[in-house]
Amino acid sequence: MVSAGDFKNGLTIEYENNIYQIVEFQHVKPGKGAAFVRTKLRNLKTGSVTEKTFRPQEKMPKAHIDRKDMQYLYTDGELYHFMDVETYDQIAINADQLGDALKFVKENDMVKILSHNSVVFGIEPPLFVELEIIETEPGFKGDTAQGATKPAIVETGATIQVPLFVDLGTVVKIDTRTGEYLGRV
């Protein structure tokens, strides 16, 4: 059990039959009345962010999230298939549960499968991936405006913003948390 007075960013808790991760918290001590903790909580199953206030002495169970390395095999439209590389066990996860988590992941890439009480609720892609640009406008000589970008589609089908000098066939490094171009490989 963890009390609201001991909250930290990134902590996972069980609250109202859901699993939440603390995105942001603030201890508030008004001039009049009792102190409280204002939080922003991300529901790990739905991805929605809500704001809640707690009394500092309120206690709730800490949620233990299991992270298991698995290999992304393929998709058949509705289901995404993953394999444990040690035991060769395979699991299928519904597309609704994953959301945009796989938009930068290619087949055979390693991901972390997230589960709570043996119930899988999502995945964590690798922090950085290297993908090839398959579609983009050509850059023109003389386009030297500082910081100018153009849209590009990578081999997984996701669209990112890249500098004007990046051409078709270029392999780029991408931060999967923000979808930001980090450089050429």
C-alpha positions in Angstrom: 0.0 0.0 0.0 1.2 3.5 -0.8 -0.2 6.7 0.6 -1.0 9.7 -1.5 1.6 11.7 0.4 4.3 9.4 -1.0 3.3 9.7 -4.7 6.1 10.0 -7.3 6.0 10.5 -11.0 5.9 7.1 -12.8 4.4 5.2 -9.9 1.6 2.7 -10.8 -1.4 2.3 -8.5 -4.7 0.5 -8.4 -7.6 2.8 -8.1 -11.4 2.3 -8.8 -10.7 -1.1 -10.4 -8.2 0.3 -12.9 -4.5 0.7 -13.2 -3.1 4.2 -13.2 0.3 5.7 -13.7 1.1 9.0 -12.0 2.0 11.5 -14.7 2.2 14.6 -12.5 1.5 15.3 -8.8 1.5 18.4 -6.6 1.2 18.7 -2.8 -1.2 21.6 -2.0 -1.4 23.2 1.4 -4.0 25.9 1.3 -4.0 28.7 3.9 -7.3 27.5 5.2 -8.4 23.8 5.3 -6.6 20.5 5.0 -3.7 19.7 2.7 -4.3 17.6 -0.4 -2.5 16.0 -3.3 -3.5 17.0 -6.9 -2.6 14.4 -9.5 -2.8 13.7 -13.2 -3.3 10.0 -13.7 -2.9 8.0 -17.0 -5.2 5.0 -17.2 -2.8 2.3 -18.5 -5.6 0.3 -20.2 -7.3 3.1 -22.1 -4.5 5.7 -22.2 -6.8 8.5 -21.0 -5.5 11.1 -18.6 -7.6 12.3 -15.7 -7.1 14.6 -12.8 -7.9 13.5 -9.2 -7.3 14.9 -5.8 -6.5 12.8 -2.7 -6.0 13.4 1.0 -2.3 12.7 1.8 -3.3 9.9 4.2 -5.4 8.0 1.6 -3.9 4.6 0.9 -4.2 2.5 -2.2 -2.5 -0.7 -3.5 0.6 -0.3 -5.6 0.1 -2.0 -9.0 2.9 -4.4 -10.1 3.3 -4.2 -13.8 5.1 -7.2 -15.5 7.2 -6.3 -18.5 8.2 -9.3 -20.7 10.4 -9.1 -23.8 8.7 -10.6 -26.8 9.2 -10.5 -30.5 6.5 -8.9 -32.8 5.8 -11.5 -35.5 2.9 -10.3 -37.7 -0.6 -8.9 -37.9 -3.6 -10.5 -39.5 -5.7 -7.3 -39.5 -7.5 -7.5 -36.1 -4.8 -9.3 -34.0 -1.1 -8.7 -33.5 1.0 -11.8 -32.8 4.0 -11.9 -30.4 6.4 -14.7 -29.4 8.4 -15.3 -26.3 11.9 -15.9 -27.7 12.8 -18.2 -24.7 9.8 -20.5 -24.6 8.4 -19.9 -28.1 5.0 -19.3 -26.6 2.8 -17.0 -28.8 0.1 -14.6 -27.8 -2.3 -12.5 -29.9 -3.3 -9.0 -28.8 -6.3 -7.2 -30.2 -5.6 -4.0 -32.2 -7.9 -1.9 -29.8 -5.6 -2.7 -26.9 -2.5 -1.4 -28.6 -3.6 1.9 -30.1 -0.6 3.6 -31.8 2.1 1.7 -29.8 3.1 -0.3 -32.9 3.3 2.5 -35.5 7.1 2.5 -35.5 7.6 -1.3 -34.9 8.6 -3.7 -37.8 8.0 -7.4 -37.9 10.6 -9.3 -35.9 11.4 -6.3 -33.6 11.5 -6.8 -29.9 8.9 -5.1 -27.7 7.9 -5.3 -24.0 4.5 -6.8 -23.3 2.8 -5.1 -20.3 0.6 -7.2 -18.0 -1.1 -6.9 -14.6 -2.2 -10.0 -12.8 -1.5 -12.0 -16.0 -3.8 -9.9 -18.1 -2.0 -8.2 -21.0 -3.1 -4.6 -21.5 -0.5 -3.1 -23.8 3.1 -3.0 -25.2 6.1 -0.7 -24.9 8.0 -0.3 -28.2 11.8 0.2 -28.1 12.7 3.8 -27.3 14.5 4.3 -30.6 14.1 2.6 -34.0 15.8 2.8 -37.3 13.4 2.9 -40.3 13.7 3.5 -44.0 11.9 6.5 -45.7 9.6 5.0 -48.4 7.8 8.1 -49.5 8.6 11.8 -49.3 8.8 14.9 -51.5 12.3 15.5 -53.0 14.4 18.2 -51.4 15.5 21.0 -53.7 18.9 22.7 -53.9 18.7 26.1 -52.2 16.0 25.0 -49.7 18.1 26.2 -46.7 15.5 27.7 -44.5 16.7 26.8 -41.0 14.5 24.2 -39.3 12.3 23.6 -42.3 10.7 20.1 -42.4 8.6 18.0 -44.7 6.4 15.0 -44.1 7.8 11.5 -44.8 6.3 8.0 -44.6 8.5 5.3 -43.1 8.4 1.6 -43.9 5.9 0.9 -41.1 3.4 3.3 -42.6 3.8 6.1 -40.0 4.2 9.7 -41.0 7.0 11.8 -39.4 8.5 15.2 -40.1 12.0 15.2 -41.5 14.5 17.9 -42.6 14.4 18.9 -46.3 17.7 17.1 -47.1 16.3 13.6 -46.2 15.5 11.7 -49.4 13.7 8.5 -50.4 15.5 5.3 -49.2 17.3 7.1 -46.3 17.4 5.2 -43.0 16.5 7.5 -40.1 16.5 7.1 -36.3 13.2 7.9 -34.6 12.2 8.4 -30.9 9.1 6.2 -30.5 7.8 8.2 -27.6 7.4 11.5 -29.5 7.7 10.4 -33.2 10.6 12.8 -33.6 13.3 12.5 -36.2 16.7 12.2 -34.5 19.1 11.8 -37.5 20.2 9.7 -40.4 21.9 6.3 -39.8 
